[in-house]
Amino acid sequence: PGPGLKWFVKTEQFSKPFPVVKPHLEAHRAWVAELREGGYPYPITSGYRVDSESRPGGGGLMILAAPDHESA
């Protein structure tokens, strides 16, 4: 990721069915876009995890670089 940086992985599993979670995802996507566009100074990417039937909606995954756990 670069000198002095480490990779961190954040995973989340939805605790409610995807149709209940889906309306909240636009705000989440906007937050991630804001991070990527300048609010977070290191590499970051994210996306859906899949459920047990390989369908998007099982949760989320974020991979980011940071100098330490607190910064991540």
CYANA upper distance limits for C-alpha pairs under 8 A (distance plus 0.5 A):
  1 PRO  CA      5 LEU  CA      6.44
  1 PRO  CA      6 LYS  CA      7.06
  1 PRO  CA      7 TRP  CA      7.37
  1 PRO  CA     43 PRO  CA      7.77
  1 PRO  CA     65 ALA  CA      6.61
  2 GLY  CA      6 LYS  CA      8.49
  4 GLY  CA     67 PRO  CA      6.22
  5 LEU  CA     65 ALA  CA      6.45
  5 LEU  CA     66 ALA  CA      5.53
  5 LEU  CA     67 PRO  CA      4.79
  5 LEU  CA     68 ASP  CA      7.81
  6 LYS  CA     65 ALA  CA      5.93
  6 LYS  CA     66 ALA  CA      6.06
  6 LYS  CA     67 PRO  CA      6.38
  6 LYS  CA     68 ASP  CA      7.44
  7 TRP  CA     63 ILE  CA      7.50
  7 TRP  CA     64 LEU  CA      6.27
  7 TRP  CA     65 ALA  CA      5.04
  7 TRP  CA     66 ALA  CA      7.13
  8 PHE  CA     63 ILE  CA      6.29
  8 PHE  CA     64 LEU  CA      5.83
  8 PHE  CA     65 ALA  CA      6.51
  8 PHE  CA     66 ALA  CA      7.83
  8 PHE  CA     69 HIS  CA      8.24
  8 PHE  CA     72 ALA  CA      7.58
  9 VAL  CA     61 LEU  CA      7.63
  9 VAL  CA     62 MET  CA      6.21
  9 VAL  CA     63 ILE  CA      5.10
  9 VAL  CA     64 LEU  CA      7.01
 10 LYS  CA     61 LEU  CA      6.23
 10 LYS  CA     62 MET  CA      5.54
 10 LYS  CA     63 ILE  CA      6.95
 11 THR  CA     59 GLY  CA      7.94
 11 THR  CA     60 GLY  CA      6.20
 11 THR  CA     61 LEU  CA      5.05
 11 THR  CA     62 MET  CA      6.93
 12 GLU  CA     59 GLY  CA      5.71
 12 GLU  CA     60 GLY  CA      5.55
 12 GLU  CA     61 LEU  CA      6.97
 13 GLN  CA     58 GLY  CA      6.44
 13 GLN  CA     59 GLY  CA      4.62
 13 GLN  CA     60 GLY  CA      7.01
 14 PHE  CA     18 PHE  CA      7.87
 14 PHE  CA     21 VAL  CA      7.95
 14 PHE  CA     57 GLY  CA      8.08
 14 PHE  CA     58 GLY  CA      6.47
 14 PHE  CA     59 GLY  CA      5.33
 14 PHE  CA     60 GLY  CA      8.38
 16 LYS  CA     20 VAL  CA      6.80
 16 LYS  CA     21 VAL  CA      7.02
 17 PRO  CA     21 VAL  CA      7.07
 18 PHE  CA     22 LYS  CA      6.23
 18 PHE  CA     57 GLY  CA      5.97
 18 PHE  CA     58 GLY  CA      7.90
 19 PRO  CA     23 PRO  CA      8.03
 21 VAL  CA     25 LEU  CA      7.35
 22 LYS  CA     26 GLU  CA      8.40
 24 HIS  CA     28 HIS  CA      7.19
 25 LEU  CA     29 ARG  CA      6.51
 26 GLU  CA     30 ALA  CA      6.69
 27 ALA  CA     31 TRP  CA      6.77
 28 HIS  CA     32 VAL  CA      6.81
 29 ARG  CA     33 ALA  CA      6.58
 30 ALA  CA     34 GLU  CA      6.63
 31 TRP  CA     35 LEU  CA      6.84
 32 VAL  CA     36 ARG  CA      6.75
 32 VAL  CA     46 SER  CA      8.38
 33 ALA  CA     37 GLU  CA      6.57
 34 GLU  CA     38 GLY  CA      7.04
 34 GLU  CA     39 GLY  CA      6.43
 35 LEU  CA     39 GLY  CA      4.82
 35 LEU  CA     40 TYR  CA      5.29
 35 LEU  CA     44 ILE  CA      8.50
 36 ARG  CA     40 TYR  CA      6.78
 36 ARG  CA     43 PRO  CA      8.26
 36 ARG  CA     44 ILE  CA      7.11
 36 ARG  CA     45 THR  CA      8.48
 42 TYR  CA     64 LEU  CA      7.70
 42 TYR  CA     65 ALA  CA      6.18
 42 TYR  CA     66 ALA  CA      6.86
 43 PRO  CA     64 LEU  CA      6.17
 43 PRO  CA     65 ALA  CA      5.97
 44 ILE  CA     62 MET  CA      7.77
 44 ILE  CA     63 ILE  CA      6.27
 44 ILE  CA     64 LEU  CA      4.71
 44 ILE  CA     65 ALA  CA      7.00
 45 THR  CA     62 MET  CA      6.30
 45 THR  CA     63 ILE  CA      5.90
 45 THR  CA     64 LEU  CA      6.88
 46 SER  CA     60 GLY  CA      7.81
 46 SER  CA     61 LEU  CA      5.96
 46 SER  CA     62 MET  CA      4.65
 46 SER  CA     63 ILE  CA      6.61
 47 GLY  CA     60 GLY  CA      6.29
 47 GLY  CA     61 LEU  CA      5.98
 47 GLY  CA     62 MET  CA      7.13
 48 TYR  CA     56 PRO  CA      6.37
 48 TYR  CA     57 GLY  CA      6.86
 48 TYR  CA     58 GLY  CA      7.69
 48 TYR  CA     59 GLY  CA      6.36
 48 TYR  CA     60 GLY  CA      4.99
 48 TYR  CA     61 LEU  CA      6.60
 49 ARG  CA     56 PRO  CA      6.52
 49 ARG  CA     57 GLY  CA      6.94
 49 ARG  CA     58 GLY  CA      5.81
 49 ARG  CA     59 GLY  CA      5.44
 49 ARG  CA     60 GLY  CA      5.47
 49 ARG  CA     61 LEU  CA      6.67
 50 VAL  CA     54 SER  CA      5.54
 50 VAL  CA     55 ARG  CA      5.48
 50 VAL  CA     56 PRO  CA      4.83
 50 VAL  CA     57 GLY  CA      6.20
 50 VAL  CA     58 GLY  CA      5.18
 50 VAL  CA     59 GLY  CA      7.32
 51 ASP  CA     55 ARG  CA      5.87
 51 ASP  CA     56 PRO  CA      6.81
 51 ASP  CA     57 GLY  CA      6.72
 51 ASP  CA     58 GLY  CA      4.63
 51 ASP  CA     59 GLY  CA      8.14
 52 SER  CA     58 GLY  CA      8.20
 64 LEU  CA     72 ALA  CA      7.71
 65 ALA  CA     72 ALA  CA      7.64
 66 ALA  CA     71 SER  CA      6.49
 66 ALA  CA     72 ALA  CA      5.85
 67 PRO  CA     71 SER  CA      7.08
 67 PRO  CA     72 ALA  CA      8.14
 68 ASP  CA     72 ALA  CA      6.91
